């Protein structure tokens, strides 16, 4: 009986042991998960040691760097956005830039806006092949802006008779007995629009500022001409006398340069082309184009101080 009892006990143990062995694969996944969690926990426990090693390599603890950044953020040296400077830092830099610009760019020492300009001038006709025509005139302008202006001009050329003739005219009339169509430009009145697209300033000796501008001009006006009956060899002829003195509608265009020495005085050089149609000896129509080169001294008024008041 004892032998039988021992045999049954061994059989029972072997049966339950087999069930346990058979159940082991089912519990293996849970065991692996437990092992992974234990490994992560162990890694987390080891991180401070690794951070300490990194701090030793970099030469200081991480907490000091963070505190420095926090202090910089509180002081406004950096922004709380990555790569963006604080607004007060940008404003300080802009203020310094403005200060530098103010030092480089001097204040304007001359203004044309809202001021009148009177220009007495002298000139001559450059392209008349037969006559020397010298002119004296005056211009009065008003500057609407620093670039745009309107101006009225009046010029007169005295009649000097044969004193106006060039040598070629004497040759033709006295020796060859040829009568060139000669009329003398005597009076010019124009209204002109000025446009100054180019302007600037030059410093002389580091102290004195010279302003300048280059302008274009165009307008309309009236021109008076007088036929030279002596050169026409038509003195006393009624048909010639009828058109001896004429007035012509005239267009003018050209340009010039202005050099300003102070707030009141400037020097101007001006070139104008006058185009009109005239009748010669009551029989012939001719288009004339007289180019007048002139120079003058300009005076600006009122003063710049009065404009500020």
Secondary structure as GFF3:
##gff-version 3
##sequence-region A 1 309
A	DSSP	alpha_helix	2	58	.	.	.	ID=ss1
A	DSSP	alpha_helix	62	75	.	.	.	ID=ss2
A	DSSP	alpha_helix	87	104	.	.	.	ID=ss3
A	DSSP	beta_strand	116	125	.	.	.	ID=ss4
A	DSSP	beta_strand	134	143	.	.	.	ID=ss5
A	DSSP	beta_strand	148	156	.	.	.	ID=ss6
A	DSSP	three_ten_helix	161	164	.	.	.	ID=ss7
A	DSSP	alpha_helix	167	170	.	.	.	ID=ss8
A	DSSP	pi_helix	171	175	.	.	.	ID=ss9
A	DSSP	beta_strand	183	204	.	.	.	ID=ss10
A	DSSP	beta_strand	208	227	.	.	.	ID=ss11
A	DSSP	alpha_helix	229	232	.	.	.	ID=ss12
A	DSSP	alpha_helix	238	241	.	.	.	ID=ss13
A	DSSP	beta_strand	245	260	.	.	.	ID=ss14
A	DSSP	beta_strand	265	280	.	.	.	ID=ss15
A	DSSP	beta_strand	284	301	.	.	.	ID=ss16
A	DSSP	alpha_helix	304	308	.	.	.	ID=ss17
###
